[in-house]
C-alpha cells in the first residue's frame, strides 16, 4: 500500500479535497486581485501541486496554470483541466524560462522546500511585477466538544510522532535574500468535518507522520492501523467530528527600488504570523 492510496482514495479524500480547495480559492483569488486588471489573464505555476486541488481551483481565475510536483505518482493522479498542464519537477530548480509567469503559488508545501533556492527560482521565472502566494493550513488539534481528543493529540499522537524541528511556513530571510518582501498577509480559522477514517487519512499527511515514515521509523500500514485503533474510542463509527484549522496566507512581491514606494503588509489585511 502506498502513501497515495491511503491519502487520495475516492471515499476518504472528499473532505480533505474540499478544505484544500477552500485554502486555494482564498489565497489565489486574493493574489489575482492583487495583480489588478491582469489577474484573469495571469499565467501561473503551482509548485508542490500534489494531485492538483490547488491547480484546479486556480484554473477558474487564471488564463493558464502549470502545476509542478516532485512526485510522478502524484502527477499521475492529478485532476485534469483544459487550461492546466502538469509537470514533474522540483521547487528548487523550476523547469521554466525566465519571466514566464505572473504568479507562483505554493500551498501547504513551502515548509518542505529549500526556501532560499525556491525564492531565487521565483525571482527568475516571474515577471518584474509578479506575485508569490504561499499558504498553509494548520490543524489546531482541537475537536469541538472533545477535550479528550486534544489531550490525545498532544500526548498520545504527539509523543509517538513528535514535531519536526526546523520547518517554517515562510522563511522571511530566505525570501528577502531573493529580493521579495511580504506585501499582504492574513489568517483565518475554519472548521472541517471528518469521520474517523477521514481523520486517519488526514493524519497520515501531517509532517510528523510523514517524517516517521520517510525515516523508516514507521510504515504507512502500521500508522494507519494504530490510528484506527486509537480513534475508535475518540470518534466511534457514525460520528463526524468538527475540527478546527487555521490557515495562513502570504502574498510576496519584489522589494521596490530605492525611491519607490509600495503598500505595506498592514494595508487592507490583518497581520499574520511570519513563521
C-alpha positions in Angstrom: 0.0 0.0 0.0 1.5 3.4 -1.0 1.0 6.7 0.8 -1.1 7.9 -2.2 -3.5 5.0 -1.9 -4.1 5.9 1.7 -4.4 9.7 1.1 -6.4 10.0 -2.1 -8.8 7.2 -2.4 -12.2 8.4 -3.6 -14.2 7.9 -0.4 -11.8 9.2 2.3 -10.4 12.1 0.3 -13.5 14.1 -0.3 -13.5 16.4 2.8 -9.7 16.8 2.5 -10.1 18.0 -1.1 -12.9 20.4 -0.1 -10.8 22.2 2.5 -7.8 22.3 0.2 -9.9 24.0 -2.4 -11.1 26.5 0.2 -7.5 27.4 1.0 -6.6 27.7 -2.7 -9.6 29.9 -3.6 -8.9 32.3 -0.8 -5.2 32.7 -1.4 -5.4 32.6 -5.2 -8.4 34.9 -5.6 -6.6 37.4 -3.3 -3.5 37.1 -5.4 -5.4 37.6 -8.6 -7.0 40.8 -7.2 -3.5 41.9 -6.1 -2.4 41.6 -9.7 -5.0 44.0 -10.8 -6.7 44.1 -14.1 -4.4 41.4 -15.5 -5.5 38.9 -12.9 -7.8 36.9 -15.1 -5.1 36.7 -17.8 -2.5 35.5 -15.4 0.0 32.8 -16.3 0.5 30.8 -13.1 2.7 28.0 -11.8 1.5 26.0 -8.8 4.6 24.4 -7.1 4.1 21.3 -5.0 0.7 20.8 -6.5 0.2 17.2 -5.3 -2.9 15.8 -7.0 -4.0 19.1 -8.3 -6.6 20.5 -6.0 -5.0 24.0 -5.8 -4.3 23.9 -9.6 -8.0 23.1 -10.2 -9.1 26.0 -8.0 -6.7 28.4 -9.7 -7.7 27.4 -13.2 -11.1 29.2 -12.6 -9.4 32.6 -12.3 -6.3 32.3 -14.5 -5.6 32.0 -18.2 -3.2 29.1 -17.8 -1.9 27.1 -14.9 1.2 25.0 -14.9 1.2 22.6 -12.0 4.5 21.1 -10.7 5.3 18.3 -8.2 8.3 16.2 -7.5 6.2 13.0 -7.3 5.4 11.4 -10.7 2.8 9.3 -8.8 1.0 12.4 -7.6 1.0 13.9 -11.1 -0.4 10.7 -12.5 -3.4 11.0 -10.2 -3.9 14.7 -10.8 -7.2 16.1 -11.9 -7.4 17.3 -15.5 -8.4 20.7 -16.8 -8.5 22.5 -20.2 -6.1 25.2 -19.0 -4.0 23.1 -16.6 -0.7 21.4 -17.6 1.1 19.1 -15.2 4.9 18.6 -15.0 7.2 16.6 -12.8 9.9 18.8 -11.2 11.3 20.3 -8.0 10.8 23.6 -6.4 14.5 24.4 -6.2 15.0 24.0 -9.9 11.9 25.2 -11.8 11.9 23.9 -15.4 10.8 27.2 -16.9 12.1 30.2 -18.8 12.9 33.5 -17.2 10.0 35.9 -16.8 7.4 33.3 -17.8 4.8 33.7 -15.1 2.7 36.4 -13.3 2.1 34.3 -10.2 3.8 31.5 -8.3 1.9 29.6 -5.7 2.8 27.0 -3.0 0.0 25.6 -0.9 0.9 23.5 2.3 4.2 22.7 0.7 6.6 25.6 1.3 7.9 24.2 4.6 9.4 21.2 2.7 11.3 23.4 0.3 14.8 24.8 0.4 13.3 28.2 0.6 16.4 30.2 -0.4 16.7 28.2 -3.6 12.9 28.3 -4.2 12.6 32.1 -3.8 15.6 32.5 -6.1 13.8 30.5 -8.7 10.6 32.5 -8.2 12.5 35.7 -8.9 13.9 34.1 -12.1 10.6 32.8 -13.5 8.4 35.7 -12.5 7.8 38.9 -14.4 9.1 42.0 -12.6 5.5 42.8 -11.3 4.8 39.1 -10.4 3.5 37.8 -7.1 4.3 34.8 -5.0 1.3 33.4 -3.0 2.0 30.9 -0.2 -0.4 29.4 2.3 -0.5 26.7 4.8 -3.4 25.2 6.8 -2.6 24.2 10.4 -4.5 21.6 12.4 -5.0 23.2 15.8 -5.6 19.7 17.3 -9.0 20.8 18.7 -12.2 18.9 18.1 -15.4 20.8 19.1 -16.8 19.4 22.3 -14.0 17.0 23.0 -11.1 18.0 25.4 -10.1 14.3 25.4 -9.2 14.5 21.7 -7.0 17.5 22.2 -5.2 15.6 25.1 -4.7 12.6 22.8 -3.2 14.8 20.1 -0.8 16.4 22.5 0.2 13.2 24.4 -0.8 10.0 22.6 -0.2 11.1 19.0 2.3 13.8 19.9 4.6 11.5 21.8 4.5 8.9 19.1 5.1 11.3 16.3 6.9 14.4 17.7 7.1 17.7 15.9 9.7 18.0 13.1 12.1 20.7 14.0 13.3 23.4 11.6 10.3 23.5 9.3 8.9 27.0 8.5 5.7 28.1 6.9 7.6 31.1 5.5 11.2 32.0 5.9 11.2 35.7 5.5 15.0 35.9 5.5 15.1 33.5 2.6 12.5 35.5 0.7 14.4 38.7 1.4 17.6 37.3 0.1 15.9 36.8 -3.3 14.5 40.3 -3.2 11.0 39.6 -2.0 9.0 41.2 0.8 5.6 40.3 2.3 3.1 42.7 0.8 0.0 41.4 2.4 -0.8 38.7 4.9 -3.9 37.3 6.6 -5.1 34.3 8.6 -8.5 32.7 9.3 -10.0 29.8 11.2 -12.3 27.3 9.6 -13.9 24.0 10.6 -13.5 20.7 8.8 -15.9 17.9 9.5 -14.3 14.4 9.4 -15.2 10.9 10.2 -12.6 8.6 11.9 -11.5 7.2 8.6 -11.2 10.7 7.1 -9.3 12.0 10.1 -6.9 9.0 9.9 -6.3 9.8 6.2 -5.5 13.4 7.1 -3.2 12.5 9.9 -1.2 10.3 7.5 -0.4 13.6 5.6 1.0 15.5 8.6 4.7 16.3 8.6 5.2 14.5 11.9 3.7 11.3 10.5 5.5 11.5 7.1 8.8 12.1 8.9 8.4 8.9 10.8 7.6 7.0 7.6 10.3 8.6 5.5 13.0 7.8 8.1 11.9 4.2 8.4 10.6 4.5 12.0 7.1 3.6 10.8 5.2 2.3 7.8 2.1 3.6 6.3 0.2 0.4 7.1 1.5 0.5 10.7 0.5 4.1 11.2 -2.9 3.5 9.7 -3.6 0.5 11.9 -2.5 2.4 15.0 -4.6 5.4 14.2 -7.7 3.2 13.5 -7.3 1.6 17.0 -6.8 4.9 18.8 -9.6 6.8 17.1 -12.2 4.1 17.6 -12.9 5.4 21.1 -12.5 9.1 20.4 -14.6 9.0 17.2 -16.9 6.0 17.1 -18.4 4.7 13.9 -21.1 7.0 12.5 -19.8 10.0 14.4 -18.4 13.0 12.5 -16.2 15.4 14.4 -15.8 19.2 13.8 -12.1 20.0 13.7 -10.6 23.5 13.9 -8.0 24.5 11.3 -6.1 27.8 11.0 -5.0 29.0 7.5 -2.2 31.5 7.0 -1.8 33.3 3.7 1.0 35.5 2.4 1.5 37.4 -0.8 5.0 38.5 -1.6 6.4 40.8 -4.3 9.8 42.2 -5.1 11.1 45.0 -2.9 10.7 48.4 -4.5 13.8 50.1 -5.9 15.3 53.0 -4.0 13.0 56.0 -4.2 9.9 53.9 -5.0 7.1 53.1 -2.6 4.7 50.2 -2.2 1.8 49.5 0.2 2.9 47.6 3.3 1.5 44.3 4.5 -0.7 46.0 7.1 -2.7 47.8 4.4 -6.1 46.2 4.0 -5.4 42.8 5.6 -4.9 41.6 9.1 -1.3 40.8 10.1 -0.5 37.0 10.3 2.4 35.3 11.9 5.7 35.2 10.0 6.8 31.6 10.5 
